[in-house]
């Protein structure tokens, strides 16, 4: 076990789940109640059964929009993304986060 966070699994993907990048295809995007007494949030669910849904924030939505070429979430199913562990600043400190990027294709890097 790489981190104690794995001892407390979530129903949604967490940065601590990303030991290596995951390439996955969006199945659907829907509003979900992710926490009691909080507003519903957009969540991307994937076709791959072993990949948990990802709670979407503004940055992740913008990344998927860039990859899909469309800001309409109804157009996102079928779009393949890569989920990677990134970092961001939160409350004045650097923390791990989930970043979404376009999957690398070997021809994109000259191989």
C-alpha positions in Angstrom: 0.0 0.0 0.0 1.6 3.2 -1.2 -0.5 5.6 1.0 -2.8 5.4 3.9 -5.5 7.0 1.7 -5.9 3.7 -0.1 -7.3 2.3 3.2 -10.3 4.6 2.8 -11.6 4.0 -0.7 -14.0 6.5 -2.3 -16.7 5.8 -4.8 -15.0 8.4 -7.0 -11.4 8.5 -8.3 -8.9 10.2 -6.1 -5.4 11.5 -6.9 -4.0 8.8 -4.5 -5.5 6.1 -6.8 -3.3 7.3 -9.7 0.0 5.4 -9.2 0.2 5.4 -13.0 -1.7 7.4 -15.6 -5.0 5.8 -16.7 -6.4 6.1 -20.3 -10.2 5.8 -20.3 -13.2 6.5 -22.5 -16.0 8.7 -21.2 -19.3 6.7 -21.1 -21.5 9.5 -19.7 -21.5 12.7 -17.7 -24.2 13.4 -15.1 -25.0 15.5 -12.1 -24.5 13.5 -8.9 -24.9 14.1 -5.2 -21.3 13.5 -4.1 -21.6 14.8 -0.5 -24.5 15.4 1.9 -25.7 19.0 2.2 -23.7 20.1 -0.8 -24.9 20.9 -4.3 -24.7 18.2 -7.0 -21.6 18.1 -9.1 -20.7 16.9 -12.6 -19.2 13.5 -12.7 -17.6 11.7 -15.7 -18.1 8.0 -15.8 -16.0 5.7 -18.0 -16.6 2.7 -20.2 -13.8 0.8 -18.5 -15.3 -1.1 -15.5 -12.2 -0.7 -13.4 -12.1 3.1 -13.6 -14.1 5.1 -11.0 -16.0 8.2 -11.9 -14.2 11.5 -11.7 -15.8 14.6 -10.1 -15.4 17.4 -12.6 -14.3 20.9 -11.7 -13.8 23.9 -14.0 -10.3 22.9 -14.9 -11.2 19.3 -15.7 -14.2 20.5 -17.8 -12.0 22.9 -19.7 -9.5 20.1 -20.4 -12.2 17.7 -21.7 -13.7 20.6 -23.8 -10.2 21.0 -25.4 -9.9 17.3 -26.1 -13.5 16.8 -27.3 -13.6 20.1 -29.3 -17.0 20.8 -27.8 -18.2 22.3 -24.5 -21.5 20.3 -24.5 -21.2 17.5 -22.1 -23.6 15.5 -24.2 -20.9 15.3 -26.9 -18.3 13.9 -24.5 -19.3 10.2 -24.4 -16.8 8.3 -26.6 -14.0 10.8 -25.9 -10.8 9.2 -24.7 -8.8 11.0 -22.0 -5.8 10.3 -19.8 -6.1 10.7 -16.1 -2.9 11.6 -14.4 -1.7 12.7 -10.9 -0.9 16.4 -10.9 -0.5 19.0 -8.3 -2.2 22.3 -7.5 -2.2 24.9 -4.8 -5.0 24.7 -2.2 -5.1 26.9 0.9 -1.6 28.1 0.3 0.0 24.7 0.0 0.8 22.2 -2.9 -1.6 19.2 -3.0 -2.1 16.3 -5.3 -4.9 16.5 -7.8 -6.3 14.6 -10.8 -5.4 16.2 -14.1 -7.1 15.3 -17.4 -5.1 15.5 -20.6 -5.2 14.2 -24.2 -3.7 10.7 -24.3 -0.3 10.7 -25.9 0.0 9.0 -29.2 3.5 7.6 -30.1 3.4 9.6 -33.4 2.9 12.8 -31.4 6.3 12.3 -29.8 8.2 11.2 -32.9 8.3 7.5 -32.3 
